Amino acid sequence: MNQSVDVDTHARFRAMQEIVLDKSFVDGSPAAHVRKLCGTHHALMTEELFFELITTGHEKRRRAFCKFPDTPNPISLIPNVGELLRFEKEAGAPCAPNLRRHRIQESFQFNPRLREGTFEFEGSYAEELKSFRREIEASTRGFIERCFLVHEFFPELRGIKISDLGSALANARRSIATDQSRVKGVYRQLTAEHPNERAPDAEVIGVDWAWFRWVQVQLIATLRIFVRYQGRMPSAINDGFWIAAEHTMLDSYYVLFGTLCGALASRDVEIQEDFTLLRPDGLLLR
């Protein structure tokens, strides 16, 4: 059963060593709660979260980074999803459990200018930001392509009446959460389109693999887009659709990392719903 608790009772679950933080938790929680969590758990900051935080406005960035302990190693920095997929492909083994072994640096401290609100993107920082934005753009484009193929992954949604959409979507989400063979079937479809990637064999992967969780959360996320447009995808990709797709995709990454380590700190209702669906045995910190 999923354990959903507030910040003040999280010390009871100290045995849960790792926990992923998302942007909604950092933005919406008091500094004392964020620091307490970093002190009682192995708090994980994904590369996606780090770049989301540093690319926001000066004041929002300052407030966010002031919430973390001003000490060496205030949190564990975890590589992006692509790096974990690459690790599994090369190692032939799952990246979970113990995501901390993949942390980016053994010892680090946040640039003090992030806390002061004076940080500027210059030199290597500017180049890293450009690279990150290119990766997010490419990932968003691929996610949108999968959104338009949702009927191939969920044939039961073809030609469905609006009145039946809610129950059909609930059943589809439930099947993705509980039927590993269905997830692996989609995995075979997607990897067959890119044979040069040499992705792990479908028979090998499981819930401890980032490859498995990546497919699972992508499917859950495409269903969110599908229901948002009530089964009628737009005829053209406008700015509004792109922004919605990018936001949904980035949220799915928090769910992915949370499912891998079994614990997630989030104040976002949709992220909470997806994590609870995929890890009913996990720890959800609100």
N, C-alpha and C positions, 0 to 999 in steps of 0.2 A: 504494500500500500504506500502511495506517495506521501512523504512527510512534508507538509507545508507549514512553515513556521515563520514568525517574525524575527527581526534582528535581535531583540532582547533575549530571546530564548535559544539563540543559536549555539551557545556554549555547551548545551546538553548534547550536541551532536559533534563534539570535537573529534570523535573517532572517524568522522568523515573528513579525511585529510585534505582532499582537494575540492575546490569549488570554483566554478567559472563565474566571473562578473560580466554583466552586460551594460550597455550604455545607459539604459533606463535606471538601473540600480545606482550607478555612479552619479548620474545627474540628479536623481530624485531623493537620495538618502542624505541624512545629516553626516557631516564629516566624522563625528564620533562613531557612527555605526560602521562606516567604511573602514576606519582605522581599527576598530574592534575586530571586525571580520578578518582583516589582514593579520591580526595578532593571534587569533585562535584557530585559523585554518591556513592551509597552503592555498592562498588566493591566486587565481590564474587570470592574467590579462592577455587576451589573444592579440595578435598583430592587427587584426581588423578593428578591435576596440581601440587600440593605441592610436591608429590613424584616424579613426572617427573622432577621438577626443582632441587630437592636435589640429584637425582641420576645421574645427568649429570656431566661432568668434573669439576674440581675445579674452573677453570677460568670462565667457562660459568655459573656455580652456583653463583660465586661471583658477576659477572656482573648482573645477573638476580635479586638477592636480594638487590643489591645496588639501584635498580630502585624504590623500594617501600619506602614510607616515614619511616624515622627512628624514629617512635613514637609508643606509645602503640596503639593497635588496628589499624594497618595500613590498614587492609583489613578484610573482614569477611571470616572465614574458614568454608566451608560447607562440611558435611560428604560425603562419597562416595555413589555411586548409590545404592549399596546393603543396606546401612543404610536407605536411603529414601524409598526403597521398603519395608523394614521391618517396618518402621514407619506407612506406609499406611495400611499394613496388620494388624497391632495391633490396630491402631486408627480407621480403617474403614472409613478414610477420606483422601482427597488428600493433598499432601504436599505443593502444590501451591494454591494461590499466597503467597507471602512473604516467600521466602526461607530463609531469614535471621533468622527467628525464630528457624531454625534448626542448627544454627552455633555452632561450636564445643566448643568454650570457650567464656565466657562473656568478659574476658580481657586477652590479651596476647601480647607478643612482640617477634619478630623473634630473634632467637639465634644470637648474634652479630658475632659469628664466621662464619655464613653464608655470611655476608657482607665482612668479612675480608679474606675469602678464606681459612680458617684454620679448617673448620668443618670436623670432622672425625666420622665415624659410629662406635660407641663404646657402650658397655653395652645395655641399653634399646633401643637406637637408632638402633643398629644392629639387634635386635630382631624384631622391628617394620618393618624394611626394608625387612627382610626375610618373614614376614607375608604378607606384601604388594605384594611382588613378587610372593608368592604362590597364592594369590587371582587373580592377573593379569594372571598368567599362567592358572588357572582354568577357568577364564572368556574367555581367548583366545581359549582354547580348546572347550568350548561350542559354541563360535562364529563360529569357523571353522566347527563344526558339522552342524550348521545352513547354512553355506555357501554351503555345499555339498547337502543340502536339498532344495536349492533354487527353484527347479522345482516343489516341492510340494506346495510352497507358491505362485509361479507364473507359473501355468500350461501353460499360453500363450507363455512362452519362450521355451517350449519343441520343439525340432526339428526345431528351427527357422533358417532361412538362415542368414548368416553374413550380407548380404546387408540389411536385415530388422531389424537387432539387435538394431540399434540406435533409431529408432522410437518406437520399442516395449519397450525398456528400459525407454524411456521418458514417455510413457503411463503408465507403471508400477509404476514409481516413482510418477507420478501425482495422480494415484489412491490411493497410500498409504498416500499421503498428504491430500486428500480431502474426501476419503471414510472411515468414521469411522467404518462402519460395516465390511469392509474387514480387518481392523486392529484388530478388536475385534474377528473376525473369526480365525485369526492366534493366537491371545492371548488364545483362547479356546483350540486350538491344543496344544500349548506349555504347558499350565498349566495342561491339562489333563494328560500329561506325568509325572507330579510330583504332584499327588493328596495330598501328605502329606504336601506340602508347604502351603496349605490353602490360596491361593491367593484370592484377592477380586473378586467378581462375575463380569463377563464381562458386565452385564447390568448396573453396578454401575459406572465403570470407564469411564473417558473421558479425554479431553485434559489437564486438570489440574492435572492429576494423573501421577506420575512417572512410574507406571506400563504401562499405555497406551503409553507414550512417549518412554519408553524402547523398546517396541515391534516395534514402528514406526521407531525409528532410527536404530534398528538392521536390519530391512528389507531394509531400504535405504542403509545401509552399506554393506549388502550382495549383493545388486545389484551393488555396486561399485566394489566389488571383481569380480563379474560375468563379468562385462564389461571389467575389466582390463585383464581378461584371455579370452576375446572374446567368452564367452559361453562355453569354454572348460576347465573345472576344472582339475588340475593336478592329476595324478594317485596316487601320493604319497605326503605326507606333508614334504617338505624339509625346510631347514632353511630360504630360501628366501620367501617361501609362509608364513611361520609362522610369520616372521618379518612384512611382508606386512599386514597380518591379524591383528596382534596385534596393529599396527599403525592405521589401519582403525577403529578398535574397540575403541581405546582410543579417536580418533577424534570424534567418534559418541557420546561419553559421553559429550563432550563440547556442541555438538548440543542439546543433551537431556536437560542439565541444562539451556542452552540458551532458548529453547522453553518453559520451565517451567516458567522462569521469564520474558520472552519477550524481552530480550536484550542481545547482545553478542558482545564482542570486539575480533576480529580475523583478521589476515593478511593472513590466509590460504584460497585459492580460493575454494577448495572443501568444507571446513567447511562453508564458506560463502554461497555457492550454496545450501547446504542442509538446513541451517538455514532459508534462504530466501524462500525456497520451503515450509517448514513446518510452518513458522511464517511470512507470507507476511505482517502482521500488525506490526511486531516487529521492534526494533531498532538495526541496524547493524553498529557497529563502526569499521571502517577500520584502 
